[in-house]
Amino acid sequence: MEVIMTLQSQLFRGDVKLEAAAVSDAAHIVSGAKGDHVQKVQLALIQLDGAAITPDGMYGPATAAAVLAYKRKRNIVNRSYQTQADNIVGKMTIAAMDKEILAQEQPAPNARTCILFQATPIDVAAPRSSGLALSVTGSTSAAASDADIMARAVRSSRSTLRSSRDKLFDVANAIRDNKPLSPTLTRMFNIAAKWLNLSTANQQAALPHLDSATNLMLRNINLKTSTGTDVALRRVSASFHALSFLNSPDLGLQCGTTFFNPDGPNCRRDVVTHEFFHMIGITHGGGSLMGPTIRSAITTPAQALNSADNLAQLVAELETPGGKTDACARARE
Ligand SMILES: [Zn+2]
């Protein structure tokens, strides 16, 4: 069967079930539905209205309520047979969502989302034993508001990025000046080599990549919206760490429940660093953001420099004494 492509947004178009819902009353999406198409609707509701739902692909009561709220807000009512909005995603609703999402994607034609979840703390020096669980749930956030927690994570991310950039800058300048690296600079060079896939045997060859990394860190530090304001962070009741859109700082960063119950003490900081790299256009190594970050697939400096995971891990390890990081390790999109 040929699929008629009606939908325009990156998020929706080409999805057989959503395309069907856009043209056929019989294909509308209702409570109880499951699947990728439902997840896309949920992502649209989160993105457009800040809906407090989990994008799990299940059209349950919370999603139904969010759909109803979406339709009421826009007065989406099929006058031919009803007088008020319902919680069904039919032709009018999918068209409205598609149009709004498309408008948000316009500044970034290749807009893709990163949803960071199921993150696992790692200890890069040794496999982490269960006895070393980094449990901070509740202990550091009891007195802090959500806004405080998010602001603190942003500040911490900015300050560690600045510090990391300074360190790599020192390494690069020493190499540029043909100076032998001190033990401290050598340790930093080796950390950079690890996360940027550089050969430790040829420091001069590594130089342009170190310069690229410091430039990307600077862009991350200086990231603003198109109107020059700080990137907005918002708490959403979804079970992920965070969600951002590629190349789209105007769309902000949405922090899910896991962000507030992090896996490690530096998890929030590293999530912010990771997601801000996406907002300056860094992907997961060049491939699709849809799917887990596969570290073993990142084998070249160019791929590493285009990987939010590699860059955030580099910052985390440069900043964590003893060469350890508890950065959120796994990014899924
Ligand atoms: Zn990501």
py3Dmol code that shows the C-alpha trace and the ligand (Angstrom):
import py3Dmol

protein = """\
ATOM      1  CA  MET A   1       0.000   0.000   0.000  1.00  0.00           C
ATOM      2  CA  GLU A   2       1.304   3.387  -0.911  1.00  0.00           C
ATOM      3  CA  VAL A   3       1.695   5.846   1.910  1.00  0.00           C
ATOM      4  CA  ILE A   4       0.395   9.296   1.128  1.00  0.00           C
ATOM      5  CA  MET A   5       2.780  11.782   2.660  1.00  0.00           C
ATOM      6  CA  THR A   6       0.684  14.520   4.183  1.00  0.00           C
ATOM      7  CA  LEU A   7       2.691  15.386   7.254  1.00  0.00           C
ATOM      8  CA  GLN A   8       5.613  17.775   6.982  1.00  0.00           C
ATOM      9  CA  SER A   9       7.451  17.782  10.288  1.00  0.00           C
ATOM     10  CA  GLN A  10      10.557  15.718  10.838  1.00  0.00           C
ATOM     11  CA  LEU A  11       8.906  14.281  13.911  1.00  0.00           C
ATOM     12  CA  PHE A  12       5.772  12.985  12.169  1.00  0.00           C
ATOM     13  CA  ARG A  13       6.298  12.588   8.474  1.00  0.00           C
ATOM     14  CA  GLY A  14       6.574   9.142   7.000  1.00  0.00           C
ATOM     15  CA  ASP A  15       5.044   7.481  10.047  1.00  0.00           C
ATOM     16  CA  VAL A  16       2.449   5.185   8.519  1.00  0.00           C
ATOM     17  CA  LYS A  17      -0.016   5.388  11.393  1.00  0.00           C
ATOM     18  CA  LEU A  18       0.281   9.160  11.789  1.00  0.00           C
ATOM     19  CA  GLU A  19       0.011   9.696   8.034  1.00  0.00           C
ATOM     20  CA  ALA A  20      -3.127   7.548   8.073  1.00  0.00           C
ATOM     21  CA  ALA A  21      -4.581   9.521  10.981  1.00  0.00           C
ATOM     22  CA  ALA A  22      -3.967  12.715   9.004  1.00  0.00           C
ATOM     23  CA  VAL A  23      -6.189  11.621   6.115  1.00  0.00           C
ATOM     24  CA  SER A  24      -8.653   9.092   7.490  1.00  0.00           C
ATOM     25  CA  ASP A  25     -11.189   9.562  10.271  1.00  0.00           C
ATOM     26  CA  ALA A  26     -11.147   5.816  10.815  1.00  0.00           C
ATOM     27  CA  ALA A  27      -7.412   5.869  11.559  1.00  0.00           C
ATOM     28  CA  HIS A  28      -7.643   8.333  14.447  1.00  0.00           C
ATOM     29  CA  ILE A  29      -5.568   7.550  17.513  1.00  0.00           C
ATOM     30  CA  VAL A  30      -7.417   6.864  20.741  1.00  0.00           C
ATOM     31  CA  SER A  31      -6.821   5.840  24.339  1.00  0.00           C
ATOM     32  CA  GLY A  32      -5.246   2.418  24.602  1.00  0.00           C
ATOM     33  CA  ALA A  33      -3.136   2.802  21.461  1.00  0.00           C
ATOM     34  CA  LYS A  34       0.525   1.780  21.688  1.00  0.00           C
ATOM     35  CA  GLY A  35       3.588   2.253  19.567  1.00  0.00           C
ATOM     36  CA  ASP A  36       6.102   4.609  18.063  1.00  0.00           C
ATOM     37  CA  HIS A  37       3.356   6.787  16.621  1.00  0.00           C
ATOM     38  CA  VAL A  38       1.955   7.349  20.116  1.00  0.00           C
ATOM     39  CA  GLN A  39       5.432   8.211  21.380  1.00  0.00           C
ATOM     40  CA  LYS A  40       5.767  10.830  18.654  1.00  0.00           C
ATOM     41  CA  VAL A  41       2.455  12.380  19.677  1.00  0.00           C
ATOM     42  CA  GLN A  42       3.672  12.368  23.283  1.00  0.00           C
ATOM     43  CA  LEU A  43       6.926  14.086  22.271  1.00  0.00           C
ATOM     44  CA  ALA A  44       4.891  16.712  20.439  1.00  0.00           C
ATOM     45  CA  LEU A  45       2.746  17.305  23.526  1.00  0.00           C
ATOM     46  CA  ILE A  46       5.847  17.662  25.700  1.00  0.00           C
ATOM     47  CA  GLN A  47       7.525  19.931  23.213  1.00  0.00           C
ATOM     48  CA  LEU A  48       4.557  22.137  22.392  1.00  0.00           C
ATOM     49  CA  ASP A  49       2.757  22.323  25.730  1.00  0.00           C
ATOM     50  CA  GLY A  50       5.252  21.067  28.290  1.00  0.00           C
ATOM     51  CA  ALA A  51       2.894  18.180  28.971  1.00  0.00           C
ATOM     52  CA  ALA A  52       3.752  16.296  32.145  1.00  0.00           C
ATOM     53  CA  ILE A  53       3.777  12.890  30.521  1.00  0.00           C
ATOM     54  CA  THR A  54       6.242  10.103  29.906  1.00  0.00           C
ATOM     55  CA  PRO A  55       6.932   9.440  26.220  1.00  0.00           C
ATOM     56  CA  ASP A  56       6.535   5.699  26.593  1.00  0.00           C
ATOM     57  CA  GLY A  57       4.402   5.026  23.525  1.00  0.00           C
ATOM     58  CA  MET A  58       1.336   4.150  25.632  1.00  0.00           C
ATOM     59  CA  TYR A  59      -1.810   6.211  25.126  1.00  0.00           C
ATOM     60  CA  GLY A  60      -2.904   6.116  28.763  1.00  0.00           C
ATOM     61  CA  PRO A  61      -4.984   8.495  30.875  1.00  0.00           C
ATOM     62  CA  ALA A  62      -2.198  11.085  31.254  1.00  0.00           C
ATOM     63  CA  THR A  63      -1.647  11.232  27.506  1.00  0.00           C
ATOM     64  CA  ALA A  64      -5.394  11.425  26.901  1.00  0.00           C
ATOM     65  CA  ALA A  65      -5.624  14.337  29.345  1.00  0.00           C
ATOM     66  CA  ALA A  66      -2.704  16.082  27.618  1.00  0.00           C
ATOM     67  CA  VAL A  67      -4.369  15.620  24.217  1.00  0.00           C
ATOM     68  CA  LEU A  68      -7.604  17.060  25.577  1.00  0.00           C
ATOM     69  CA  ALA A  69      -5.752  20.034  27.059  1.00  0.00           C
ATOM     70  CA  TYR A  70      -3.924  20.563  23.767  1.00  0.00           C
ATOM     71  CA  LYS A  71      -7.189  20.563  21.813  1.00  0.00           C
ATOM     72  CA  ARG A  72      -9.039  22.801  24.280  1.00  0.00           C
ATOM     73  CA  LYS A  73      -6.233  25.335  24.245  1.00  0.00           C
ATOM     74  CA  ARG A  74      -6.502  25.576  20.463  1.00  0.00           C
ATOM     75  CA  ASN A  75     -10.246  25.080  20.270  1.00  0.00           C
ATOM     76  CA  ILE A  76      -9.895  22.027  18.058  1.00  0.00           C
ATOM     77  CA  VAL A  77     -13.459  20.837  17.704  1.00  0.00           C
ATOM     78  CA  ASN A  78     -15.024  19.047  14.753  1.00  0.00           C
ATOM     79  CA  ARG A  79     -18.185  21.138  14.455  1.00  0.00           C
ATOM     80  CA  SER A  80     -19.814  18.623  12.172  1.00  0.00           C
ATOM     81  CA  TYR A  81     -20.511  16.316  15.057  1.00  0.00           C
ATOM     82  CA  GLN A  82     -19.314  17.808  18.316  1.00  0.00           C
ATOM     83  CA  THR A  83     -19.449  20.993  20.375  1.00  0.00           C
ATOM     84  CA  GLN A  84     -16.369  20.509  22.544  1.00  0.00           C
ATOM     85  CA  ALA A  85     -12.911  19.026  22.327  1.00  0.00           C
ATOM     86  CA  ASP A  86     -12.248  15.349  23.027  1.00  0.00           C
ATOM     87  CA  ASN A  87      -9.088  13.363  23.724  1.00  0.00           C
ATOM     88  CA  ILE A  88      -8.792  11.736  20.308  1.00  0.00           C
ATOM     89  CA  VAL A  89      -5.963  12.491  17.906  1.00  0.00           C
ATOM     90  CA  GLY A  90      -7.778  12.827  14.608  1.00  0.00           C
ATOM     91  CA  LYS A  91      -7.184  14.685  11.350  1.00  0.00           C
ATOM     92  CA  MET A  92      -7.463  18.196  12.768  1.00  0.00           C
ATOM     93  CA  THR A  93      -5.303  17.465  15.800  1.00  0.00           C
ATOM     94  CA  ILE A  94      -2.499  15.737  13.942  1.00  0.00           C
ATOM     95  CA  ALA A  95      -2.487  18.536  11.371  1.00  0.00           C
ATOM     96  CA  ALA A  96      -2.266  21.193  14.099  1.00  0.00           C
ATOM     97  CA  MET A  97       0.545  19.395  15.907  1.00  0.00           C
ATOM     98  CA  ASP A  98       2.411  18.833  12.652  1.00  0.00           C
ATOM     99  CA  LYS A  99       2.172  22.496  11.740  1.00  0.00           C
ATOM    100  CA  GLU A 100       3.390  23.668  15.138  1.00  0.00           C
ATOM    101  CA  ILE A 101       6.245  21.183  15.297  1.00  0.00           C
ATOM    102  CA  LEU A 102       7.249  22.068  11.750  1.00  0.00           C
ATOM    103  CA  ALA A 103       7.355  25.757  12.675  1.00  0.00           C
ATOM    104  CA  GLN A 104       9.686  24.941  15.560  1.00  0.00           C
ATOM    105  CA  GLU A 105      11.874  22.832  13.310  1.00  0.00           C
ATOM    106  CA  GLN A 106      12.268  25.588  10.742  1.00  0.00           C
ATOM    107  CA  PRO A 107      15.367  27.205  12.268  1.00  0.00           C
ATOM    108  CA  ALA A 108      16.948  23.767  12.191  1.00  0.00           C
ATOM    109  CA  PRO A 109      15.824  21.771   9.153  1.00  0.00           C
ATOM    110  CA  ASN A 110      17.507  18.675  10.475  1.00  0.00           C
ATOM    111  CA  ALA A 111      16.108  19.061  13.970  1.00  0.00           C
ATOM    112  CA  ARG A 112      16.396  15.903  15.936  1.00  0.00           C
ATOM    113  CA  THR A 113      15.876  15.305  19.584  1.00  0.00           C
ATOM    114  CA  CYS A 114      18.154  13.809  22.132  1.00  0.00           C
ATOM    115  CA  ILE A 115      16.397  12.193  25.001  1.00  0.00           C
ATOM    116  CA  LEU A 116      18.937  11.170  27.538  1.00  0.00           C
ATOM    117  CA  PHE A 117      17.717   8.341  29.675  1.00  0.00           C
ATOM    118  CA  GLN A 118      18.722   5.118  31.299  1.00  0.00           C
ATOM    119  CA  ALA A 119      22.007   6.760  32.080  1.00  0.00           C
ATOM    120  CA  THR A 120      24.500   4.721  33.995  1.00  0.00           C
ATOM    121  CA  PRO A 121      27.228   6.141  36.174  1.00  0.00           C
ATOM    122  CA  ILE A 122      30.637   4.947  35.126  1.00  0.00           C
ATOM    123  CA  ASP A 123      34.033   4.870  36.679  1.00  0.00           C
ATOM    124  CA  VAL A 124      36.485   5.061  33.847  1.00  0.00           C
ATOM    125  CA  ALA A 125      39.352   3.806  36.000  1.00  0.00           C
ATOM    126  CA  ALA A 126      37.697   0.558  36.965  1.00  0.00           C
ATOM    127  CA  PRO A 127      34.431  -1.268  36.526  1.00  0.00           C
ATOM    128  CA  ARG A 128      32.062   0.070  39.108  1.00  0.00           C
ATOM    129  CA  SER A 129      31.142  -2.382  41.793  1.00  0.00           C
ATOM    130  CA  SER A 130      27.685  -2.428  43.233  1.00  0.00           C
ATOM    131  CA  GLY A 131      29.154  -1.539  46.621  1.00  0.00           C
ATOM    132  CA  LEU A 132      30.219   1.846  45.306  1.00  0.00           C
ATOM    133  CA  ALA A 133      26.741   2.969  44.417  1.00  0.00           C
ATOM    134  CA  LEU A 134      26.654   6.719  44.167  1.00  0.00           C
ATOM    135  CA  SER A 135      23.411   7.369  45.936  1.00  0.00           C
ATOM    136  CA  VAL A 136      22.499  10.989  46.281  1.00  0.00           C
ATOM    137  CA  THR A 137      18.780  10.657  45.747  1.00  0.00           C
ATOM    138  CA  GLY A 138      16.987  13.059  47.993  1.00  0.00           C
ATOM    139  CA  SER A 139      19.990  14.046  50.043  1.00  0.00           C
ATOM    140  CA  THR A 140      21.122  17.066  48.087  1.00  0.00           C
ATOM    141  CA  SER A 141      17.809  18.265  46.797  1.00  0.00           C
ATOM    142  CA  ALA A 142      15.649  18.276  49.896  1.00  0.00           C
ATOM    143  CA  ALA A 143      15.858  22.020  50.427  1.00  0.00           C
ATOM    144  CA  ALA A 144      16.366  23.122  46.867  1.00  0.00           C
ATOM    145  CA  SER A 145      13.632  24.057  44.452  1.00  0.00           C
ATOM    146  CA  ASP A 146      13.528  22.587  40.979  1.00  0.00           C
ATOM    147  CA  ALA A 147      14.677  25.915  39.603  1.00  0.00           C
ATOM    148  CA  ASP A 148      17.618  25.963  42.012  1.00  0.00           C
ATOM    149  CA  ILE A 149      18.600  22.432  41.047  1.00  0.00           C
ATOM    150  CA  MET A 150      18.488  23.194  37.340  1.00  0.00           C
ATOM    151  CA  ALA A 151      20.328  26.506  37.731  1.00  0.00           C
ATOM    152  CA  ARG A 152      23.009  24.830  39.816  1.00  0.00           C
ATOM    153  CA  ALA A 153      23.484  22.130  37.172  1.00  0.00           C
ATOM    154  CA  VAL A 154      23.885  24.769  34.478  1.00  0.00           C
ATOM    155  CA  ARG A 155      26.408  26.722  36.551  1.00  0.00           C
ATOM    156  CA  SER A 156      28.346  23.576  37.329  1.00  0.00           C
ATOM    157  CA  SER A 157      28.345  22.583  33.662  1.00  0.00           C
ATOM    158  CA  ARG A 158      29.566  26.041  32.607  1.00  0.00           C
ATOM    159  CA  SER A 159      32.342  26.160  35.199  1.00  0.00           C
ATOM    160  CA  THR A 160      33.655  22.682  34.397  1.00  0.00           C
ATOM    161  CA  LEU A 161      33.548  23.460  30.679  1.00  0.00           C
ATOM    162  CA  ARG A 162      35.588  26.618  31.280  1.00  0.00           C
ATOM    163  CA  SER A 163      38.087  24.730  33.374  1.00  0.00           C
ATOM    164  CA  SER A 164      38.355  21.893  30.841  1.00  0.00           C
ATOM    165  CA  ARG A 165      38.800  24.325  28.012  1.00  0.00           C
ATOM    166  CA  ASP A 166      41.627  26.068  29.893  1.00  0.00           C
ATOM    167  CA  LYS A 167      43.343  22.757  30.536  1.00  0.00           C
ATOM    168  CA  LEU A 168      43.145  21.600  26.922  1.00  0.00           C
ATOM    169  CA  PHE A 169      44.242  25.047  25.812  1.00  0.00           C
ATOM    170  CA  ASP A 170      47.396  24.672  27.944  1.00  0.00           C
ATOM    171  CA  VAL A 171      48.045  21.233  26.455  1.00  0.00           C
ATOM    172  CA  ALA A 172      47.569  22.532  22.906  1.00  0.00           C
ATOM    173  CA  ASN A 173      49.792  25.562  23.472  1.00  0.00           C
ATOM    174  CA  ALA A 174      52.590  23.446  24.902  1.00  0.00           C
ATOM    175  CA  ILE A 175      52.407  21.211  21.823  1.00  0.00           C
ATOM    176  CA  ARG A 176      52.273  24.266  19.564  1.00  0.00           C
ATOM    177  CA  ASP A 177      55.421  25.591  21.249  1.00  0.00           C
ATOM    178  CA  ASN A 178      57.136  22.213  20.936  1.00  0.00           C
ATOM    179  CA  LYS A 179      57.519  21.989  24.692  1.00  0.00           C
ATOM    180  CA  PRO A 180      57.659  18.609  26.386  1.00  0.00           C
ATOM    181  CA  LEU A 181      54.435  18.037  28.270  1.00  0.00           C
ATOM    182  CA  SER A 182      54.625  18.052  32.053  1.00  0.00           C
ATOM    183  CA  PRO A 183      53.187  15.024  33.862  1.00  0.00           C
ATOM    184  CA  THR A 184      49.979  16.979  34.513  1.00  0.00           C
ATOM    185  CA  LEU A 185      49.636  18.038  30.876  1.00  0.00           C
ATOM    186  CA  THR A 186      50.503  14.523  29.754  1.00  0.00           C
ATOM    187  CA  ARG A 187      47.697  13.137  31.898  1.00  0.00           C
ATOM    188  CA  MET A 188      45.287  15.624  30.329  1.00  0.00           C
ATOM    189  CA  PHE A 189      46.549  14.865  26.854  1.00  0.00           C
ATOM    190  CA  ASN A 190      45.939  11.175  27.449  1.00  0.00           C
ATOM    191  CA  ILE A 191      42.381  11.848  28.625  1.00  0.00           C
ATOM    192  CA  ALA A 192      41.784  13.920  25.488  1.00  0.00           C
ATOM    193  CA  ALA A 193      43.340  11.220  23.329  1.00  0.00           C
ATOM    194  CA  LYS A 194      41.011   8.646  24.869  1.00  0.00           C
ATOM    195  CA  TRP A 195      37.768  10.539  24.245  1.00  0.00           C
ATOM    196  CA  LEU A 196      38.784  12.145  20.933  1.00  0.00           C
ATOM    197  CA  ASN A 197      40.307   8.993  19.424  1.00  0.00           C
ATOM    198  CA  LEU A 198      43.715  10.614  19.075  1.00  0.00           C
ATOM    199  CA  SER A 199      47.003   8.820  18.722  1.00  0.00           C
ATOM    200  CA  THR A 200      49.226   9.535  21.715  1.00  0.00           C
ATOM    201  CA  ALA A 201      52.242   8.877  19.500  1.00  0.00           C
ATOM    202  CA  ASN A 202      51.832  12.040  17.453  1.00  0.00           C
ATOM    203  CA  GLN A 203      51.053  15.128  19.479  1.00  0.00           C
ATOM    204  CA  GLN A 204      51.371  17.518  16.528  1.00  0.00           C
ATOM    205  CA  ALA A 205      48.741  15.545  14.627  1.00  0.00           C
ATOM    206  CA  ALA A 206      46.461  15.825  17.650  1.00  0.00           C
ATOM    207  CA  LEU A 207      46.744  19.608  17.775  1.00  0.00           C
ATOM    208  CA  PRO A 208      43.943  20.569  15.351  1.00  0.00           C
ATOM    209  CA  HIS A 209      41.582  18.194  17.139  1.00  0.00           C
ATOM    210  CA  LEU A 210      42.450  19.665  20.530  1.00  0.00           C
ATOM    211  CA  ASP A 211      41.769  23.105  19.071  1.00  0.00           C
ATOM    212  CA  SER A 212      38.429  21.890  17.735  1.00  0.00           C
ATOM    213  CA  ALA A 213      37.486  20.502  21.148  1.00  0.00           C
ATOM    214  CA  THR A 214      38.340  23.745  22.938  1.00  0.00           C
ATOM    215  CA  ASN A 215      36.331  25.696  20.367  1.00  0.00           C
ATOM    216  CA  LEU A 216      33.316  23.448  20.850  1.00  0.00           C
ATOM    217  CA  MET A 217      33.589  23.838  24.619  1.00  0.00           C
ATOM    218  CA  LEU A 218      33.639  27.611  24.178  1.00  0.00           C
ATOM    219  CA  ARG A 219      30.551  27.466  21.964  1.00  0.00           C
ATOM    220  CA  ASN A 220      28.813  25.340  24.581  1.00  0.00           C
ATOM    221  CA  ILE A 221      29.761  27.836  27.328  1.00  0.00           C
ATOM    222  CA  ASN A 222      28.506  30.782  25.262  1.00  0.00           C
ATOM    223  CA  LEU A 223      25.319  29.143  24.009  1.00  0.00           C
ATOM    224  CA  LYS A 224      22.349  31.529  23.964  1.00  0.00           C
ATOM    225  CA  THR A 225      18.981  31.529  22.271  1.00  0.00           C
ATOM    226  CA  SER A 226      18.467  33.390  19.000  1.00  0.00           C
ATOM    227  CA  THR A 227      17.348  36.429  21.005  1.00  0.00           C
ATOM    228  CA  GLY A 228      20.413  36.346  23.225  1.00  0.00           C
ATOM    229  CA  THR A 229      18.794  34.942  26.346  1.00  0.00           C
ATOM    230  CA  ASP A 230      19.937  31.996  28.399  1.00  0.00           C
ATOM    231  CA  VAL A 231      18.650  28.585  27.406  1.00  0.00           C
ATOM    232  CA  ALA A 232      15.508  27.827  29.396  1.00  0.00           C
ATOM    233  CA  LEU A 233      15.308  24.663  31.476  1.00  0.00           C
ATOM    234  CA  ARG A 234      11.943  23.236  32.387  1.00  0.00           C
ATOM    235  CA  ARG A 235      10.925  20.333  34.586  1.00  0.00           C
ATOM    236  CA  VAL A 236       8.658  17.800  32.930  1.00  0.00           C
ATOM    237  CA  SER A 237       7.128  14.714  34.533  1.00  0.00           C
ATOM    238  CA  ALA A 238       8.699  12.268  32.134  1.00  0.00           C
ATOM    239  CA  SER A 239      11.022   9.421  33.063  1.00  0.00           C
ATOM    240  CA  PHE A 240      14.159  10.553  31.312  1.00  0.00           C
ATOM    241  CA  HIS A 241      17.090  12.726  32.285  1.00  0.00           C
ATOM    242  CA  ALA A 242      16.619  15.389  29.673  1.00  0.00           C
ATOM    243  CA  LEU A 243      15.372  16.148  26.198  1.00  0.00           C
ATOM    244  CA  SER A 244      16.783  18.669  23.754  1.00  0.00           C
ATOM    245  CA  PHE A 245      16.537  19.386  20.060  1.00  0.00           C
ATOM    246  CA  LEU A 246      19.545  19.477  17.797  1.00  0.00           C
ATOM    247  CA  ASN A 247      20.671  22.976  16.880  1.00  0.00           C
ATOM    248  CA  SER A 248      17.699  24.477  18.683  1.00  0.00           C
ATOM    249  CA  PRO A 249      18.567  26.321  21.906  1.00  0.00           C
ATOM    250  CA  ASP A 250      15.326  28.289  21.536  1.00  0.00           C
ATOM    251  CA  LEU A 251      13.398  25.112  22.329  1.00  0.00           C
ATOM    252  CA  GLY A 252      15.172  24.834  25.651  1.00  0.00           C
ATOM    253  CA  LEU A 253      16.080  21.830  27.743  1.00  0.00           C
ATOM    254  CA  GLN A 254      13.400  19.708  29.331  1.00  0.00           C
ATOM    255  CA  CYS A 255      14.474  17.939  32.486  1.00  0.00           C
ATOM    256  CA  GLY A 256      12.636  14.763  33.370  1.00  0.00           C
ATOM    257  CA  THR A 257      12.137  13.115  36.736  1.00  0.00           C
ATOM    258  CA  THR A 258      15.408  11.192  36.493  1.00  0.00           C
ATOM    259  CA  PHE A 259      17.257  14.489  36.279  1.00  0.00           C
ATOM    260  CA  PHE A 260      16.047  15.241  39.790  1.00  0.00           C
ATOM    261  CA  ASN A 261      16.944  11.768  41.061  1.00  0.00           C
ATOM    262  CA  PRO A 262      20.302  11.426  39.356  1.00  0.00           C
ATOM    263  CA  ASP A 263      22.586   8.437  39.101  1.00  0.00           C
ATOM    264  CA  GLY A 264      25.606  10.216  40.469  1.00  0.00           C
ATOM    265  CA  PRO A 265      26.649  13.495  42.056  1.00  0.00           C
ATOM    266  CA  ASN A 266      27.766  14.987  38.759  1.00  0.00           C
ATOM    267  CA  CYS A 267      25.034  13.480  36.635  1.00  0.00           C
ATOM    268  CA  ARG A 268      22.960  16.655  36.270  1.00  0.00           C
ATOM    269  CA  ARG A 269      26.019  18.678  35.358  1.00  0.00           C
ATOM    270  CA  ASP A 270      27.030  16.166  32.717  1.00  0.00           C
ATOM    271  CA  VAL A 271      23.512  15.882  31.325  1.00  0.00           C
ATOM    272  CA  VAL A 272      23.444  19.654  30.836  1.00  0.00           C
ATOM    273  CA  THR A 273      26.878  19.603  29.200  1.00  0.00           C
ATOM    274  CA  HIS A 274      25.799  16.759  26.884  1.00  0.00           C
ATOM    275  CA  GLU A 275      22.503  18.351  25.873  1.00  0.00           C
ATOM    276  CA  PHE A 276      24.020  21.790  25.340  1.00  0.00           C
ATOM    277  CA  PHE A 277      26.445  20.188  22.885  1.00  0.00           C
ATOM    278  CA  HIS A 278      23.394  19.004  20.920  1.00  0.00           C
ATOM    279  CA  MET A 279      22.026  22.526  20.903  1.00  0.00           C
ATOM    280  CA  ILE A 280      25.185  23.768  19.167  1.00  0.00           C
ATOM    281  CA  GLY A 281      24.712  21.040  16.547  1.00  0.00           C
ATOM    282  CA  ILE A 282      26.747  18.129  17.897  1.00  0.00           C
ATOM    283  CA  THR A 283      25.111  14.741  17.291  1.00  0.00           C
ATOM    284  CA  HIS A 284      26.005  11.289  18.596  1.00  0.00           C
ATOM    285  CA  GLY A 285      28.912  10.854  16.232  1.00  0.00           C
ATOM    286  CA  GLY A 286      27.194  11.671  12.975  1.00  0.00           C
ATOM    287  CA  GLY A 287      24.589   8.955  12.970  1.00  0.00           C
ATOM    288  CA  SER A 288      20.986   9.216  13.914  1.00  0.00           C
ATOM    289  CA  LEU A 289      20.097  10.395  17.363  1.00  0.00           C
ATOM    290  CA  MET A 290      17.374   7.790  17.321  1.00  0.00           C
ATOM    291  CA  GLY A 291      18.953   4.919  19.151  1.00  0.00           C
ATOM    292  CA  PRO A 292      21.552   4.304  21.802  1.00  0.00           C
ATOM    293  CA  THR A 293      24.943   5.924  21.694  1.00  0.00           C
ATOM    294  CA  ILE A 294      27.267   3.149  20.637  1.00  0.00           C
ATOM    295  CA  ARG A 295      30.700   4.101  21.909  1.00  0.00           C
ATOM    296  CA  SER A 296      32.461   1.447  19.879  1.00  0.00           C
ATOM    297  CA  ALA A 297      31.082   3.050  16.704  1.00  0.00           C
ATOM    298  CA  ILE A 298      33.035   6.234  17.428  1.00  0.00           C
ATOM    299  CA  THR A 299      36.484   5.470  16.035  1.00  0.00           C
ATOM    300  CA  THR A 300      37.797   8.681  14.475  1.00  0.00           C
ATOM    301  CA  PRO A 301      38.542  12.151  15.886  1.00  0.00           C
ATOM    302  CA  ALA A 302      35.908  13.614  13.545  1.00  0.00           C
ATOM    303  CA  GLN A 303      33.242  11.293  14.928  1.00  0.00           C
ATOM    304  CA  ALA A 304      34.302  11.958  18.512  1.00  0.00           C
ATOM    305  CA  LEU A 305      34.190  15.711  17.942  1.00  0.00           C
ATOM    306  CA  ASN A 306      30.636  15.238  16.687  1.00  0.00           C
ATOM    307  CA  SER A 307      29.580  13.172  19.695  1.00  0.00           C
ATOM    308  CA  ALA A 308      27.919  14.886  22.647  1.00  0.00           C
ATOM    309  CA  ASP A 309      28.719  11.806  24.694  1.00  0.00           C
ATOM    310  CA  ASN A 310      32.442  11.876  23.942  1.00  0.00           C
ATOM    311  CA  LEU A 311      32.741  15.608  24.529  1.00  0.00           C
ATOM    312  CA  ALA A 312      30.774  15.542  27.783  1.00  0.00           C
ATOM    313  CA  GLN A 313      32.780  12.560  28.992  1.00  0.00           C
ATOM    314  CA  LEU A 314      35.998  14.385  28.139  1.00  0.00           C
ATOM    315  CA  VAL A 315      34.927  17.353  30.243  1.00  0.00           C
ATOM    316  CA  ALA A 316      33.808  15.113  33.093  1.00  0.00           C
ATOM    317  CA  GLU A 317      37.042  13.180  33.205  1.00  0.00           C
ATOM    318  CA  LEU A 318      39.250  16.256  32.959  1.00  0.00           C
ATOM    319  CA  GLU A 319      37.374  17.707  35.920  1.00  0.00           C
ATOM    320  CA  THR A 320      37.088  14.691  38.167  1.00  0.00           C
ATOM    321  CA  PRO A 321      40.111  14.047  40.389  1.00  0.00           C
ATOM    322  CA  GLY A 322      41.663  10.659  40.047  1.00  0.00           C
ATOM    323  CA  GLY A 323      40.563  10.275  36.480  1.00  0.00           C
ATOM    324  CA  LYS A 324      37.113   9.130  37.422  1.00  0.00           C
ATOM    325  CA  THR A 325      33.821  10.279  36.128  1.00  0.00           C
ATOM    326  CA  ASP A 326      30.328   9.459  37.165  1.00  0.00           C
ATOM    327  CA  ALA A 327      28.937  11.059  34.085  1.00  0.00           C
ATOM    328  CA  CYS A 328      25.726   9.661  32.785  1.00  0.00           C
ATOM    329  CA  ALA A 329      27.211   7.273  30.359  1.00  0.00           C
ATOM    330  CA  ARG A 330      24.560   6.131  28.026  1.00  0.00           C
ATOM    331  CA  ALA A 331      22.618   8.427  25.803  1.00  0.00           C
ATOM    332  CA  ARG A 332      19.590   7.220  23.955  1.00  0.00           C
ATOM    333  CA  GLU A 333      17.708   9.295  21.585  1.00  0.00           C
TER     334      GLU A 333
END
"""
ligand_1 = """\
1
ZN
Zn 22.417 12.901 23.300
"""
view = py3Dmol.view(width=600, height=400)
view.addModel(protein, "pdb")
view.setStyle({"model": 0}, {"cartoon": {"style": "trace"}})
view.addModel(ligand_1, "xyz")
view.setStyle({"model": 1}, {"stick": {}})
view.zoomTo()
view.show()
